[in-house]
Structures are given as structure tokens and as C-alpha cells.
Amino acid sequence: MKILFITNHLNGNDGWSRYGLDIVNEIKSDNKIFCLVNKISERENNYELMVFDKPFKYLANPIKSFKTAKAANRTIKDFSPDIIYFVVEPYITILPFLRLKNEIKVILTVHGTYSYFPNTVKNIVKRTISWFLFKRSLLKVNKIISVSNFTKDYLLKNISNKKFKNKIENKIEIVTNGVNFNEIKQIVKKDNEIKQILFVGAIKGRKGLLESIEALKCYRDNFSDNFVYNIIGEYDENDNYYQKVILKIKKYQLEKNIFFRGRVSDEKRDEYYKEADLFLMLPVNNGRIFEGFGLVFLEANAVGIPCVGSNDSGSREAILDEVTGYVVDPNKESEIADEVDKVLNKKLIKSDDCIKWAKENNIKNKVNKIFENDI
């Protein structure tokens, strides 16, 4: 089977590329694959071709979509794929301009914020153009994989045309994200004297760091100050949200508890996972920007780390509530503090249950479901 993937890149250091890379690695031994990207990966694979610009530039720009489709058509003609798999939602805007044979099947995964990408366009004229591209594109898709019911519900509630909505709903299948156990190093958990709490992700509003700090202040005031919150992820010191986070840390005098570690190597990240007692991330959404699932929760569970995540996002489907961690209201800091206490001090969540849940969500199982009856 020949499968053409359309994604941003295969470095695996963001949500889109991690998703695409895991699927490609899982199926490449049994299928012939090729990838159209906007950046050649550091892995120097011989099956990548750079034809795309950055994803946001395709939201409302039919001229750019047309030009990129023209370049993609050459690869499609030469490669002759059986399946074209769009990993990055905005890139689907090239689909109306592609010359495809009827037998080619088109699959799209919708992850989160960009599942209904017209909402990300502020200018009303451009949003109308974006809607037109969105509608034309989705009508040509054969199957839509949604990484959560949360994402599916968001997509459908934004489509007002009932006839179009019914067509799209019939194409959607729920396949939550899967963790790649081939890259997980199993560890023996130890009982830390200073409790280690971990966050891995981009430093941005939807990740809920301000809410996490509120909860940790409450935990400190009511339970213990014997903890460290390690924040792993790239950040810009001049970014407005980062500055708000820093101000709140200083306001609550948590400078000795909360540390920004920046972007780290895979090896260093594994060390932080090895030491962690709890993974804490409280995604929030403003109606348009949200976390569609949260693979990091499964990655933490895979090495036996309990999680506390938000019910205001797809993370509520990544966590098995009261078994692999707790699903909480991100705005109720006292309740979150209680759940943190249950993990760190009462030890009500068992590492074995976390690992079992992660194994049930192995990427191999997810890929089999995605391509069921296709390959």
C-alpha cells in the first residue's frame, strides 16, 4: 500500500509532527510511504519533500493553496498513492485543487483548535474565504479521524448548515491518540523526599499554567510546600503570557518551587519523567482555542506517573478518572489541591494502573483502528 502523508515535519517536537511521526514509524515497514512537509526533519529521511509553507498561511489563501497543490500534484502523479493522509488540518485547503483518481482515499485527522479552522481567522472577509475552503475540502475527504469526542463535538457545533453537518458527521471516527511504547523506557519509581511535579508542553494560554499555579499555591497553603514543579517547554521571555506566569509565581512567592527548564533533549526529558511523582497540566479553552487530547498524559502514564488534567479539554479522555489520575475543573484550585494531595501524599493512584491504561492506548492499536479496512 502506498500512503502519502501531508504534515508539517517529522521532528516529533510538536503535536502535529509527533502524531505524524508515530504513525509513519508504525506502518513504514509494511507500506511504502512518502511525506510532503514544510520542513525536512533532522532525521534526514529519504521520503520527505518540502512543498508547504507554515500551516497558518493556508487558512484563507486560495492562491497559496492552488500553488502548493500544483507542486503536490507532481508528487502524486509520480508516487501514485492509494491513500493521502492529511495530518495538519489547514493543509487540507489544497485538496480542492488536487487532481486525484477516484480510487485514492483521503483521510484527515482533526486534533483540536484547527479542527474548525475558520474560527482562527479574525478578519470577517478572510473568515468567509476560509469557510469556503473548509467546506470544499471536507466534502472531498473520505474519512475524518477525531482524536477525541471533545474535538468532534467542537467541530460539529460550529457547522450551522444541517445538510453539510450530517455529511461530515457520517465521516467521523473517534480514535484517540496513542503512545509509542517503543520509545518508552520503563523505570522503577522511587519515593522522593521532595515531591516532583512535571509539566511538558508549550508555554501558552491553553495549557493552563496560570491555573496550575493557583492550584499549587492552594496545595502549599493547605498541605505541603515540599514540592518542585518542573516546566519543560520552549518559551519566549518577552511573551505576554509567560510574563503573566512569572508575575503570578512572584506574587505567591513560589520561586523556590517552580522552575522553567526550557526545551531539553529527549534524554534529559526522560530523566525528568524518571523523577516525577505527578504530571500536572490543566488545559483551558476560550471557545476557539483548546487542547484536543493531550498525548503527554499517556506518555506520563506509560512510565507509571499519575496525572491531573482538565475537564475543559480533550484531556478528560486521556485520563481514566480516579484510576490513572484525576479530571478536574481547572478553575477550582481547592479541589485540584485535594487531588494533588491524593496523588503525592495519600498515594491513591497506582503506577501499575497507569501503565496498563497507557498500554491499552498503544500507537499500534490506534493505527490498526485508523486504517481498518484500508490497508
Secondary structure, 3 states (H helix, E strand, C coil): CEEEEECCCCCCCCHHHHHHHHHHHHHCCCCEEEEEECCCCCCCCCCEEECCCCHHHHCCCHHHHHHHHHHHHHHHHHHCCCEEEECCHHHHHHHHHCCCCCCCEEEEEECCHHHHHHHHCCCHHHHHHHHHHHHHHHHCCCEEEECCHHHHHHHHHCCCCHHHHHHHHCCEEECCCCECHHHCCCCCCCCCCCEEEEEECCCCHHHCHHHHHHHHHHHHHHCCCCEEEEEECCCCCCCHHHHHHHHHHHHCCCCCCEEEEECCCHHHHHHHHHHCCEEECCCCCCCCCCCCCCHHHHHHHHCCCCEEEECCCHHHHCCCECCCEEEECCCCHHHHHHHHHHHHCCCCCCHHHHHHHHHHCEHHHHHHHHCCCCC
